[in-house]
Amino acid sequence: MTGQPVTRVKVWDGWVRLGHWLIVGLLCLSYWSIETGRMQTHFWSGYAVLALVLFRIVWGFVGSETARFATFLRPPAAALAHLRHLARREPDTEVGHNAAGGWMVLVMLALLLAQPLTGLFADTGYGDAGPLAKRVASETSDWLTGQHHRIFRLILLTAGLHVLAVIGYAVLKRQDLVRPMLSGVKRLPAGTAAPRIASPVLAALLLAAAVLLVCGISRMG
């Protein structure tokens, strides 16, 4: 931010950051486990993703200010206007997600929710069926198995676009989006109001509830 006073502002709570990086690791683990035939590891990785995504969705309504959907989801026209200025070098003044990034978050959450949900009903026919596969017709299970594979390819595509966007912001706008997701802190114009950070106790309770729910589902098979 050349020539402009800046201040350090905490924009991301630890729960958003932890969930973000855990999901990255779990997606790598899910891919590795399915490629190497470690199905039990694959199942537990999927359960962990489901619990984290369920928590993040609820956190999007009751969590910290920057984590709330109402804060970062703006009209599509605003997202398009933001993208038109992608090549313009300018200081980062966004406290949380920008207008385009907010919609990317929504798309990623939808895919990350659909992936483990379809996995619950998937059945490859080799004795590694999801816990709910026998609770639906075999045709339905077969269709959901196909969707499970297709959705993962979409996740890889959107993850690749996300990485390219982060690189683009670094190269074109000189904005570092990675460091704030590690530290939780952004360097913003002086006088920028810090967003409200929600109670970590509430977050822990919600995450525990999500874990218990998914554990219950996993035992239904």
Secondary structure as GFF3:
##gff-version 3
##sequence-region A 1 221
A	DSSP	beta_strand	6	10	.	.	.	ID=ss1
A	DSSP	alpha_helix	14	35	.	.	.	ID=ss2
A	DSSP	alpha_helix	39	62	.	.	.	ID=ss3
A	DSSP	three_ten_helix	65	67	.	.	.	ID=ss4
A	DSSP	alpha_helix	69	72	.	.	.	ID=ss5
A	DSSP	alpha_helix	76	84	.	.	.	ID=ss6
A	DSSP	alpha_helix	99	121	.	.	.	ID=ss7
A	DSSP	three_ten_helix	133	135	.	.	.	ID=ss8
A	DSSP	alpha_helix	138	172	.	.	.	ID=ss9
A	DSSP	alpha_helix	178	183	.	.	.	ID=ss10
A	DSSP	beta_strand	185	189	.	.	.	ID=ss11
A	DSSP	alpha_helix	200	218	.	.	.	ID=ss12
###
